[in-house]
Amino acid sequence: MNFLRRSARRLQQQAAEIVAANPTPSTSTPLALFTFPGDVDKIIVGSDKDYKEGSTSEVAFIATEEGAIFSGKTAADGYAAFRSKSPESSLFGPATVDVGPYEFLALRLRVHDNRKYFVNIQTDSYLQTDLYQHRLFLKTPGQWETLLLPFDDFTLTNNGQVQESQVAMDKYRLKTIGISVLDRLPGKFSLEIASCEAKGGNTSSESEWE
């Protein structure tokens, strides 16, 4: 019954999107994907400890006054990550996000270490293990930065391996967005996030900080 109700809601949503569709949508206003701390309950976390017995990795995603903090520690050769919850399925497919008209993913972040972080985007593709990844080059630990990442610069990976055949991201069907620490080094990590948006093409792709 829940599946049928979700299907009915999805059909209503699709009909409403068709009616409201603009053939030349404006990208002057950013499309908010997440704003923290309000959207903390839409996030799940994970690490190699979920499947590797004996791993000492730990991960948490907690609301703060200025946003949310992704923190914990990784074991040697371990990793930690957070992402948005997967949309529920229906007869008409999952409720995905359309960022087709936008050129950039904008992230408001503050890092407290020198670990290697990546942003991960999953689309509604045939292979559920496909991820589009982009390194987060954070320049000023301890200060807030806004990173503008062109969607076209993301790299297609599968099970952590860069794919020889690179397929363009389907920006019309984004399923999940998240961040991971993937340097495979042991130790603590701490990254704050305030917002995640899609932005139009009238924006520089350089980072800003304060």
C-alpha positions in Angstrom: 0.0 0.0 0.0 2.8 2.4 0.8 4.4 1.6 -2.6 1.1 2.5 -4.3 0.7 5.7 -2.3 4.3 6.7 -3.3 3.5 5.9 -6.9 0.4 8.1 -6.8 2.3 10.9 -5.2 5.1 10.6 -7.8 2.5 10.7 -10.6 1.0 13.9 -9.2 4.5 15.4 -8.8 5.4 14.6 -12.4 2.1 16.1 -13.7 2.7 19.2 -11.6 6.3 19.5 -13.0 5.0 19.2 -16.6 2.4 22.0 -16.0 4.9 24.3 -14.3 7.7 23.6 -16.7 9.4 26.6 -18.3 11.0 26.0 -21.7 13.7 28.5 -20.9 14.2 28.3 -17.1 16.1 31.0 -15.4 19.3 30.0 -13.5 19.7 33.5 -11.9 18.4 32.1 -8.6 20.4 29.1 -7.1 18.5 25.8 -6.6 18.9 24.8 -2.9 19.7 21.1 -2.6 20.5 21.2 1.1 20.7 23.8 3.8 22.0 22.9 7.3 21.2 22.4 10.1 17.6 22.1 8.8 18.3 19.2 6.5 20.4 17.0 8.8 17.7 14.4 9.0 18.0 13.9 5.2 21.5 12.6 5.6 23.0 9.1 6.3 26.6 8.2 7.1 28.8 5.2 6.5 32.4 3.9 6.6 34.4 0.8 5.9 33.4 -0.4 9.4 30.0 -1.2 7.9 31.4 -4.2 6.1 35.0 -4.7 7.3 35.3 -6.6 10.6 37.8 -5.0 13.1 37.8 -1.6 11.4 38.2 1.3 13.9 36.7 3.9 11.6 34.0 6.2 13.2 31.8 8.8 11.5 29.1 11.3 12.6 27.0 14.0 11.0 25.7 16.5 13.7 23.9 19.7 13.5 25.6 22.9 14.6 24.6 26.6 14.9 26.3 27.4 11.6 25.4 24.2 9.7 26.5 20.6 10.3 29.7 18.9 11.0 31.0 15.7 9.3 33.6 14.2 11.7 35.2 11.1 13.1 38.3 9.1 12.4 39.4 6.6 9.7 41.3 3.4 10.1 44.4 2.7 8.0 43.1 2.1 4.5 39.6 3.1 5.6 37.1 5.7 4.6 34.1 7.6 5.8 31.3 9.3 4.0 27.9 11.0 4.2 25.2 11.3 1.6 21.6 12.3 1.1 19.1 9.5 1.7 18.1 7.6 -1.5 14.6 8.6 -2.8 11.9 6.0 -2.3 10.9 3.9 -5.3 7.6 4.0 -7.1 6.0 2.6 -10.3 7.2 5.8 -12.0 10.8 5.6 -10.7 12.5 7.5 -7.8 11.9 11.2 -7.2 15.1 12.6 -8.6 16.4 16.2 -8.8 16.7 18.1 -12.1 19.7 20.4 -12.2 19.9 20.3 -16.0 19.9 24.1 -16.6 22.6 24.7 -14.0 26.4 24.6 -14.5 27.9 24.5 -11.0 27.5 22.7 -7.7 28.1 25.2 -5.0 29.2 24.0 -1.5 29.7 26.2 1.6 32.4 24.4 3.6 34.9 24.9 6.5 37.6 22.3 6.9 39.7 21.7 10.0 42.4 19.4 8.7 44.4 18.5 5.6 42.6 15.3 4.6 41.4 14.6 1.0 37.7 15.1 0.5 35.6 14.3 -2.5 32.0 15.2 -3.4 30.0 12.3 -4.8 26.9 12.5 -7.1 24.8 9.5 -7.9 22.3 9.6 -10.8 19.4 7.3 -11.6 21.5 5.1 -13.8 21.5 1.5 -14.8 24.6 0.7 -12.6 23.9 1.7 -9.0 27.6 1.6 -8.2 28.3 4.4 -10.6 29.4 7.7 -8.9 30.5 11.0 -10.3 33.3 12.4 -8.2 35.2 15.7 -7.8 38.0 16.5 -5.4 37.4 19.3 -2.9 40.4 21.6 -3.0 40.0 23.6 0.3 42.6 26.4 0.7 42.0 27.9 4.1 41.5 25.5 7.0 39.5 27.1 9.8 37.7 29.5 7.4 34.4 29.2 5.5 34.8 28.7 1.7 32.4 28.5 -1.1 33.5 26.0 -3.8 32.0 26.2 -7.3 32.4 22.9 -9.1 31.4 22.6 -12.8 29.1 19.6 -13.2 31.0 18.9 -16.5 34.2 18.4 -14.5 33.0 15.4 -12.5 34.7 12.1 -13.2 32.7 8.9 -13.6 33.8 6.1 -11.2 32.5 2.6 -10.4 33.4 1.0 -7.1 36.0 3.6 -6.6 37.7 3.1 -9.9 37.9 5.8 -12.6 36.1 4.5 -15.7 38.0 4.4 -19.0 34.9 5.3 -20.9 33.6 8.6 -19.4 29.8 9.1 -19.8 28.4 12.6 -19.3 26.4 13.1 -16.1 22.7 12.9 -16.4 22.0 16.2 -14.6 18.2 15.7 -15.1 18.1 12.8 -12.7 20.3 13.3 -9.6 19.6 10.8 -6.9 22.0 11.4 -4.1 24.8 13.9 -3.2 27.5 13.4 -0.5 31.0 13.9 0.6 33.7 11.3 1.5 37.2 11.3 3.0 39.2 9.0 0.7 42.9 9.4 1.3 43.0 5.9 3.0 45.0 7.3 5.9 44.4 6.7 9.6 43.4 9.6 11.8 40.7 12.2 12.7 38.8 14.3 10.2 36.5 17.3 10.5 34.5 19.1 7.8 31.7 21.6 8.3 29.0 22.2 5.7 26.4 25.0 5.6 24.7 24.6 2.2 24.7 22.8 -1.1 23.2 24.5 -4.2 23.1 24.3 -8.0 24.1 27.6 -9.6 23.9 29.1 -13.1 26.6 29.9 -15.6 27.1 33.6 -14.6 29.3 32.5 -11.7 33.1 32.2 -11.5 34.4 28.6 -10.8 37.0 29.9 -8.4 36.5 29.4 -4.6 35.7 32.2 -2.3 36.6 32.4 1.4 36.2 34.6 4.4 
